[in-house]
Amino acid sequence: MIPLFGVAMSPAAPAAAAEVLGSGRIGQGAKVDEFEAALAARIGNPRVATLNSATAGLQLALHLVAGSTGDGDDGEGEVLSTPLTMEATNWAILANRLRIRWVDIDPATLNIDLDDLARKISPRTRAIMVVHFAGYAVDLDRLGQILDEAEARFGFRPVVIEDSAHAWGATYRGRPLGTHGNVSVFSFQAIKHLTSGDGGAIVLPDDELYRRARLLRWFGIDRTADRLRNPPDVPEWGFKFHMNDINAAVGLANLAGVDDVLARHRDNAAFYDRELAGTPGLELTERAGDRESSFWIYPMKVEDRESFMKRMDDAGIMVSNVHERNDLHTCVREYSALLPNLERVAPQIVCVPVGSWVTDEQREHIVASIKKGW
Ligand SMILES: Cc1ncc(COP(=O)(O)O)c(C=O)c1O
């Protein structure tokens, strides 16, 4: 079976982890600082705080910008979000005791539909969650215009949280994600382009949010203070979301090779783009010239997904839709909404293997197997 996912582990990672394990200091320390500095240099934003997952990052992001501690919110606060994502995106809203308002998807990109988003912003909107699905950036300039209009109309500007879990290395208008004025959250979970085993990072647009993120990832306690002689006060309580040096060492080792990993995802995707364009019964997603996808996955829309999946299975190729629509789960039944694009497109979405482990021979076999069916 050609796998749909792989682990991009550097041969240098075991020794890097072993060094930390034997050092007597395995918590959050110098390796975390080093990893953060390296990430900040890559992203082009110095305000990077590592965490133990993107899930923690999304929960922290919403807590920072819109969070209710349970006592301040009127129970009416809404977060506008896409249902086509990993549940981590949307359960972060529930964890912050905010309400979900579903926004439809754009069938061309599988990202949030910005027209539907513009229609749904209201005085109740506390924040907006967008996902760069597959690593293909949301049109952030158009989103900025929508926020300008909302600000003019309602007198406030909702904060945007970019779920960049799929999108390490992706760019919009020539700049990496994490530099477009929003809060952005990356994942370094096992099967991402860049893995630290498990881990994530929150990237902040201003110094005050960055300061709070660094404090709230570890109970709100200032780790730089002299905790023995002069224990610091905790003005704002926080979580236990920090990264440790073991994960940071693995992340650092993998960061050294991540550009090659990313390049191979992109090369495989470019091959599929060329070979599959115009194949009847199959539609590829949008490619705009102003953004470069990270192609964490390669989604497409097929007319008869059942038989497509069966044929791929017979050909030894693992395929799947990767994320189930979130809005049909029982725990979010009360937020149910009419989402016509999602309704039509969700049953057509399927992803084929595109990652760095897919060889030239395998990608040719994948294309031939897809084309044979039509
Ligand atoms: C879109 C999206 N958001 C968030 C997450 C959660 O990431 P993590 O496993 O690092 O918590 C994932 C994980 O795959 C994801 O795909």
The ligand as a Tripos MOL2 file, in Angstrom:
@<TRIPOS>MOLECULE
LIG
   16    16     1     0     0
SMALL
NO_CHARGES

@<TRIPOS>ATOM
      1 C1         -6.5020   21.6550   10.5040 C.3       1 LIG1
      2 C2         -5.9240   21.1210   11.7710 C.ar      1 LIG1
      3 N1         -5.9790   21.8600   12.8790 N.ar      1 LIG1
      4 C3         -5.4570   21.4360   14.0390 C.ar      1 LIG1
      5 C4         -4.8720   20.2160   14.1440 C.ar      1 LIG1
      6 C5         -4.3610   19.7660   15.4730 C.3       1 LIG1
      7 O1         -2.9790   19.6700   15.4850 O.3       1 LIG1
      8 P1         -2.2320   18.9760   16.7170 P.3       1 LIG1
      9 O2         -2.3030   17.4960   16.4680 O.co2     1 LIG1
     10 O3         -0.8240   19.4970   16.6360 O.co2     1 LIG1
     11 O4         -2.9180   19.3620   17.9470 O.co2     1 LIG1
     12 C6         -4.7710   19.3960   13.0140 C.ar      1 LIG1
     13 C7         -4.1380   18.0700   13.0990 C.2       1 LIG1
     14 O5         -3.9890   17.3660   12.1230 O.2       1 LIG1
     15 C8         -5.3200   19.8540   11.7970 C.ar      1 LIG1
     16 O6         -5.2900   19.1060   10.6950 O.3       1 LIG1
@<TRIPOS>BOND
     1     1     2 1
     2     2     3 ar
     3     2    15 ar
     4     3     4 ar
     5     4     5 ar
     6     5     6 1
     7     5    12 ar
     8     6     7 1
     9     7     8 1
    10     8     9 2
    11     8    10 1
    12     8    11 1
    13    12    13 1
    14    12    15 ar
    15    13    14 2
    16    15    16 1
@<TRIPOS>SUBSTRUCTURE
     1 LIG1         1 GROUP 0 **** ****
